Amino acid sequence: QHKRHTTMHRAFELFTQAALQGHADSQFNLGIAYRDGMGCEQSYERAVEWWTKAAEQGNAGAQTRLFRDEYLLQPPRPSNTTI
């Protein structure tokens, strides 16, 4: 368990370094790390920030994630159906 935690923390550090240098795939992966709390404190807001940076560079995974999550996070529309 400790080795896994250390490995995830190291991966988070490496993704952060590359993401700060503008590497779109690392920005996308850093978003996943923040979303899942892998190697860092979980933060959906930080995940969206990094996915946005990656999407702006054309990263298809980040573009899909942002579109899908935006759609899924919309409040439910009122139903006109009565039970």
GUTI-812518 format. One record per residue: x, y, z of N, C-alpha, C, O in turn. Coordinates in steps of 0.02 Angstrom, whole numbers. Layout:
<voses>
n.x->X	n.y->Y	n.z->Z	ca.x->X	ca.y->Y	ca.z->Z	c.x->X	c.y->Y	c.z->Z	o.x->X	o.y->Y	o.z->Z
...
</voses>
This chain:
<voses>
n.x->41	n.y->-60	n.z->0	ca.x->0	ca.y->0	ca.z->0	c.x->44	c.y->63	c.z->0	o.x->30	o.y->110	o.z->-37
n.x->96	n.y->63	n.z->42	ca.x->140	ca.y->122	ca.z->45	c.x->176	c.y->132	c.z->-21	o.x->184	o.y->189	o.z->-44
n.x->199	n.y->77	n.z->-53	ca.x->234	ca.y->83	ca.z->-117	c.x->187	c.y->112	c.z->-170	o.x->208	o.y->153	o.z->-211
n.x->125	n.y->90	n.z->-169	ca.x->77	ca.y->116	ca.z->-218	c.x->65	c.y->191	c.z->-207	o.x->62	o.y->229	o.z->-256
n.x->59	n.y->212	n.z->-144	ca.x->50	ca.y->283	ca.z->-129	c.x->110	c.y->323	c.z->-152	o.x->102	o.y->377	o.z->-182
n.x->170	n.y->298	n.z->-140	ca.x->231	ca.y->332	ca.z->-161	c.x->234	c.y->337	c.z->-237	o.x->254	o.y->389	o.z->-264
n.x->216	n.y->284	n.z->-271	ca.x->217	ca.y->283	ca.z->-344	c.x->167	c.y->334	c.z->-373	o.x->184	o.y->370	o.z->-420
n.x->107	n.y->336	n.z->-344	ca.x->56	ca.y->383	ca.z->-369	c.x->78	c.y->456	c.z->-356	o.x->67	o.y->500	o.z->-397
n.x->109	n.y->467	n.z->-298	ca.x->132	ca.y->535	ca.z->-282	c.x->187	c.y->556	c.z->-331	o.x->188	o.y->613	o.z->-354
n.x->232	n.y->510	n.z->-347	ca.x->286	ca.y->525	ca.z->-394	c.x->258	c.y->538	c.z->-464	o.x->279	o.y->584	o.z->-498
n.x->209	n.y->498	n.z->-485	ca.x->178	ca.y->508	ca.z->-551	c.x->145	c.y->577	c.z->-552	o.x->149	o.y->612	o.z->-602
n.x->111	n.y->595	n.z->-498	ca.x->79	ca.y->661	ca.z->-494	c.x->131	c.y->716	c.z->-502	o.x->119	o.y->765	o.z->-538
n.x->188	n.y->709	n.z->-469	ca.x->241	ca.y->759	ca.z->-475	c.x->266	c.y->766	c.z->-547	o.x->276	o.y->821	o.z->-572
n.x->276	n.y->709	n.z->-580	ca.x->300	ca.y->710	ca.z->-649	c.x->249	c.y->739	c.z->-697	o.x->266	o.y->779	o.z->-741
n.x->185	n.y->720	n.z->-688	ca.x->133	ca.y->750	ca.z->-730	c.x->129	c.y->825	c.z->-720	o.x->119	o.y->863	o.z->-767
n.x->137	n.y->847	n.z->-657	ca.x->135	ca.y->918	ca.z->-642	c.x->191	c.y->955	c.z->-678	o.x->180	o.y->1008	o.z->-708
n.x->251	n.y->928	n.z->-674	ca.x->309	ca.y->961	ca.z->-707	c.x->296	c.y->967	c.z->-782	o.x->307	o.y->1021	o.z->-811
n.x->275	n.y->914	n.z->-813	ca.x->263	ca.y->915	ca.z->-886	c.x->204	c.y->960	c.z->-903	o.x->205	o.y->996	o.z->-953
n.x->151	n.y->958	n.z->-862	ca.x->92	ca.y->999	ca.z->-876	c.x->109	c.y->1073	c.z->-872	o.x->85	o.y->1112	o.z->-913
n.x->149	n.y->1092	n.z->-824	ca.x->169	ca.y->1162	ca.z->-817	c.x->211	c.y->1186	c.z->-877	o.x->214	o.y->1245	o.z->-891
n.x->242	n.y->1138	n.z->-911	ca.x->281	ca.y->1155	ca.z->-971	c.x->237	c.y->1154	c.z->-1034	o.x->262	o.y->1165	o.z->-1089
n.x->172	n.y->1141	n.z->-1025	ca.x->126	ca.y->1145	ca.z->-1081	c.x->112	c.y->1079	c.z->-1116	o.x->83	o.y->1080	o.z->-1170
n.x->131	n.y->1023	n.z->-1088	ca.x->120	ca.y->958	ca.z->-1119	c.x->47	c.y->938	c.z->-1110	o.x->25	o.y->923	o.z->-1054
n.x->9	n.y->937	n.z->-1166	ca.x->-63	ca.y->927	ca.z->-1163	c.x->-83	c.y->859	c.z->-1133	o.x->-130	o.y->856	o.z->-1094
n.x->-48	n.y->805	n.z->-1151	ca.x->-66	ca.y->740	ca.z->-1123	c.x->-55	c.y->739	c.z->-1048	o.x->-95	o.y->709	o.z->-1011
n.x->-3	n.y->771	n.z->-1024	ca.x->9	ca.y->774	ca.z->-952	c.x->-43	c.y->818	c.z->-918	o.x->-63	o.y->803	o.z->-861
n.x->-66	n.y->870	n.z->-951	ca.x->-119	ca.y->911	ca.z->-923	c.x->-183	c.y->870	c.z->-916	o.x->-218	o.y->874	o.z->-865
n.x->-197	n.y->829	n.z->-966	ca.x->-256	ca.y->786	ca.z->-963	c.x->-249	c.y->736	c.z->-906	o.x->-296	o.y->727	o.z->-867
n.x->-191	n.y->703	n.z->-900	ca.x->-180	ca.y->654	ca.z->-848	c.x->-180	c.y->686	c.z->-778	o.x->-203	o.y->655	o.z->-730
n.x->-156	n.y->747	n.z->-773	ca.x->-157	ca.y->782	ca.z->-710	c.x->-230	c.y->796	c.z->-690	o.x->-247	o.y->792	o.z->-631
n.x->-272	n.y->811	n.z->-738	ca.x->-343	ca.y->819	ca.z->-724	c.x->-373	c.y->755	c.z->-696	o.x->-413	o.y->758	o.z->-649
n.x->-355	n.y->699	n.z->-724	ca.x->-380	ca.y->635	ca.z->-698	c.x->-355	c.y->624	c.z->-627	o.x->-393	o.y->602	o.z->-584
n.x->-291	n.y->640	n.z->-614	ca.x->-264	ca.y->632	ca.z->-547	c.x->-303	c.y->674	c.z->-497	o.x->-320	o.y->650	o.z->-442
n.x->-317	n.y->736	n.z->-515	ca.x->-356	ca.y->779	ca.z->-470	c.x->-428	c.y->753	c.z->-461	o.x->-455	o.y->754	o.z->-406
n.x->-457	n.y->730	n.z->-515	ca.x->-525	ca.y->704	ca.z->-510	c.x->-530	c.y->645	c.z->-462	o.x->-576	o.y->640	o.z->-422
n.x->-480	n.y->601	n.z->-467	ca.x->-481	ca.y->540	ca.z->-427	c.x->-443	c.y->545	c.z->-361	o.x->-445	o.y->499	o.z->-321
n.x->-407	n.y->601	n.z->-351	ca.x->-367	ca.y->607	ca.z->-290	c.x->-308	c.y->560	c.z->-289	o.x->-290	o.y->534	o.z->-236
n.x->-277	n.y->549	n.z->-346	ca.x->-220	ca.y->504	ca.z->-351	c.x->-155	c.y->544	c.z->-344	o.x->-135	o.y->580	o.z->-390
n.x->-123	n.y->537	n.z->-286	ca.x->-61	ca.y->573	ca.z->-274	c.x->-72	c.y->644	c.z->-251	o.x->-23	o.y->681	o.z->-242
n.x->-134	n.y->664	n.z->-241	ca.x->-151	ca.y->732	ca.z->-222	c.x->-219	c.y->732	c.z->-187	o.x->-253	o.y->681	o.z->-185
n.x->-237	n.y->790	n.z->-161	ca.x->-304	ca.y->796	ca.z->-133	c.x->-354	c.y->801	c.z->-190	o.x->-342	o.y->837	o.z->-239
n.x->-409	n.y->766	n.z->-185	ca.x->-459	ca.y->767	ca.z->-238	c.x->-488	c.y->837	c.z->-247	o.x->-507	o.y->870	o.z->-198
n.x->-491	n.y->859	n.z->-310	ca.x->-519	ca.y->925	ca.z->-325	c.x->-548	c.y->924	c.z->-395	o.x->-510	o.y->924	o.z->-444
n.x->-613	n.y->923	n.z->-400	ca.x->-645	ca.y->924	ca.z->-466	c.x->-630	c.y->989	c.z->-501	o.x->-621	o.y->991	o.z->-562
n.x->-627	n.y->1044	n.z->-463	ca.x->-614	ca.y->1110	ca.z->-494	c.x->-545	c.y->1111	c.z->-526	o.x->-537	o.y->1136	o.z->-582
n.x->-495	n.y->1083	n.z->-492	ca.x->-427	ca.y->1081	ca.z->-521	c.x->-426	c.y->1035	c.z->-582	o.x->-391	o.y->1049	o.z->-631
n.x->-463	n.y->980	n.z->-579	ca.x->-467	ca.y->935	ca.z->-637	c.x->-493	c.y->972	c.z->-698	o.x->-464	o.y->967	o.z->-752
n.x->-546	n.y->1010	n.z->-689	ca.x->-575	ca.y->1047	ca.z->-745	c.x->-525	c.y->1099	c.z->-770	o.x->-521	o.y->1110	o.z->-831
n.x->-488	n.y->1132	n.z->-726	ca.x->-438	ca.y->1181	ca.z->-748	c.x->-386	c.y->1148	c.z->-794	o.x->-370	o.y->1176	o.z->-846
n.x->-362	n.y->1090	n.z->-774	ca.x->-310	ca.y->1057	ca.z->-815	c.x->-339	c.y->1028	c.z->-879	o.x->-307	o.y->1031	o.z->-931
n.x->-400	n.y->1001	n.z->-875	ca.x->-431	ca.y->976	ca.z->-937	c.x->-444	c.y->1033	c.z->-986	o.x->-438	o.y->1024	o.z->-1046
n.x->-461	n.y->1091	n.z->-960	ca.x->-472	ca.y->1149	ca.z->-1004	c.x->-408	c.y->1168	c.z->-1039	o.x->-409	o.y->1182	o.z->-1099
n.x->-352	n.y->1170	n.z->-1003	ca.x->-287	ca.y->1186	ca.z->-1034	c.x->-271	c.y->1135	c.z->-1089	o.x->-249	o.y->1153	o.z->-1143
n.x->-282	n.y->1071	n.z->-1074	ca.x->-267	ca.y->1019	ca.z->-1123	c.x->-314	c.y->1024	c.z->-1183	o.x->-292	o.y->1017	o.z->-1240
n.x->-378	n.y->1037	n.z->-1170	ca.x->-427	ca.y->1042	ca.z->-1225	c.x->-411	c.y->1100	c.z->-1271	o.x->-419	o.y->1095	o.z->-1332
n.x->-387	n.y->1155	n.z->-1242	ca.x->-369	ca.y->1213	ca.z->-1283	c.x->-311	c.y->1198	c.z->-1330	o.x->-302	o.y->1233	o.z->-1380
n.x->-272	n.y->1146	n.z->-1315	ca.x->-218	ca.y->1126	ca.z->-1359	c.x->-238	c.y->1069	c.z->-1405	o.x->-197	o.y->1042	o.z->-1442
n.x->-303	n.y->1052	n.z->-1404	ca.x->-327	ca.y->1001	ca.z->-1451	c.x->-327	c.y->931	c.z->-1424	o.x->-337	o.y->884	o.z->-1462
n.x->-317	n.y->921	n.z->-1359	ca.x->-318	ca.y->854	ca.z->-1330	c.x->-390	c.y->828	c.z->-1331	o.x->-434	o.y->854	o.z->-1297
n.x->-401	n.y->777	n.z->-1372	ca.x->-469	ca.y->751	ca.z->-1382	c.x->-498	c.y->721	c.z->-1319	o.x->-558	o.y->728	o.z->-1306
n.x->-457	n.y->688	n.z->-1279	ca.x->-481	ca.y->659	ca.z->-1216	c.x->-508	c.y->713	c.z->-1170	o.x->-561	o.y->704	o.z->-1139
n.x->-472	n.y->768	n.z->-1165	ca.x->-494	ca.y->823	ca.z->-1122	c.x->-557	c.y->856	c.z->-1150	o.x->-602	o.y->874	o.z->-1112
n.x->-559	n.y->863	n.z->-1215	ca.x->-619	ca.y->894	ca.z->-1246	c.x->-680	c.y->851	c.z->-1232	o.x->-733	o.y->877	o.z->-1215
n.x->-673	n.y->786	n.z->-1239	ca.x->-728	ca.y->740	ca.z->-1226	c.x->-748	c.y->741	c.z->-1153	o.x->-807	o.y->743	o.z->-1137
n.x->-698	n.y->740	n.z->-1109	ca.x->-712	ca.y->740	ca.z->-1037	c.x->-750	c.y->803	c.z->-1017	o.x->-799	o.y->799	o.z->-980
n.x->-729	n.y->861	n.z->-1042	ca.x->-762	ca.y->923	ca.z->-1025	c.x->-834	c.y->925	c.z->-1051	o.x->-880	o.y->945	o.z->-1015
n.x->-843	n.y->903	n.z->-1112	ca.x->-910	ca.y->902	ca.z->-1142	c.x->-955	c.y->855	c.z->-1104	o.x->-1012	o.y->872	o.z->-1086
n.x->-930	n.y->795	n.z->-1091	ca.x->-971	ca.y->744	ca.z->-1058	c.x->-987	c.y->765	c.z->-986	o.x->-1045	o.y->760	o.z->-965
n.x->-938	n.y->790	n.z->-949	ca.x->-950	ca.y->810	ca.z->-881	c.x->-996	c.y->871	c.z->-877	o.x->-1038	o.y->875	o.z->-832
n.x->-989	n.y->917	n.z->-924	ca.x->-1033	ca.y->975	ca.z->-924	c.x->-1105	c.y->952	c.z->-935	o.x->-1151	o.y->977	o.z->-903
n.x->-1114	n.y->905	n.z->-980	ca.x->-1180	ca.y->878	ca.z->-993	c.x->-1208	c.y->841	c.z->-932	o.x->-1265	o.y->850	o.z->-913
n.x->-1166	n.y->799	n.z->-902	ca.x->-1188	ca.y->758	ca.z->-846	c.x->-1201	c.y->800	c.z->-783	o.x->-1241	o.y->780	o.z->-741
n.x->-1167	n.y->857	n.z->-776	ca.x->-1175	ca.y->897	ca.z->-716	c.x->-1232	c.y->947	c.z->-720	o.x->-1246	o.y->983	o.z->-672
n.x->-1266	n.y->949	n.z->-777	ca.x->-1323	ca.y->994	ca.z->-783	c.x->-1378	c.y->971	c.z->-735	o.x->-1389	o.y->911	o.z->-728
n.x->-1412	n.y->1019	n.z->-703	ca.x->-1467	ca.y->998	ca.z->-660	c.x->-1521	c.y->965	c.z->-701	o.x->-1532	o.y->982	o.z->-759
n.x->-1556	n.y->917	n.z->-672	ca.x->-1608	ca.y->882	ca.z->-710	c.x->-1663	c.y->931	c.z->-730	o.x->-1682	o.y->976	o.z->-693
n.x->-1687	n.y->921	n.z->-790	ca.x->-1742	ca.y->963	ca.z->-814	c.x->-1807	c.y->939	c.z->-782	o.x->-1818	o.y->879	o.z->-773
n.x->-1850	n.y->987	n.z->-766	ca.x->-1914	ca.y->966	ca.z->-737	c.x->-1953	c.y->923	c.z->-786	o.x->-1955	o.y->937	o.z->-846
n.x->-1984	n.y->874	n.z->-760	ca.x->-2024	ca.y->829	ca.z->-801	c.x->-2096	c.y->853	c.z->-801	o.x->-2123	o.y->873	o.z->-749
n.x->-2127	n.y->849	n.z->-859	ca.x->-2198	ca.y->867	ca.z->-864	c.x->-2242	c.y->806	c.z->-850	o.x->-2304	o.y->810	o.z->-853
n.x->-2209	n.y->751	n.z->-834	ca.x->-2246	ca.y->690	ca.z->-823	c.x->-2269	c.y->686	c.z->-750	o.x->-2230	o.y->701	o.z->-705
n.x->-2330	n.y->667	n.z->-739	ca.x->-2355	ca.y->657	ca.z->-671	c.x->-2363	c.y->582	c.z->-659	o.x->-2378	o.y->544	o.z->-705
n.x->-2354	n.y->564	n.z->-598	ca.x->-2360	ca.y->492	ca.z->-580	c.x->-2427	c.y->479	c.z->-549	o.x->-2442	o.y->423	o.z->-531
</voses>
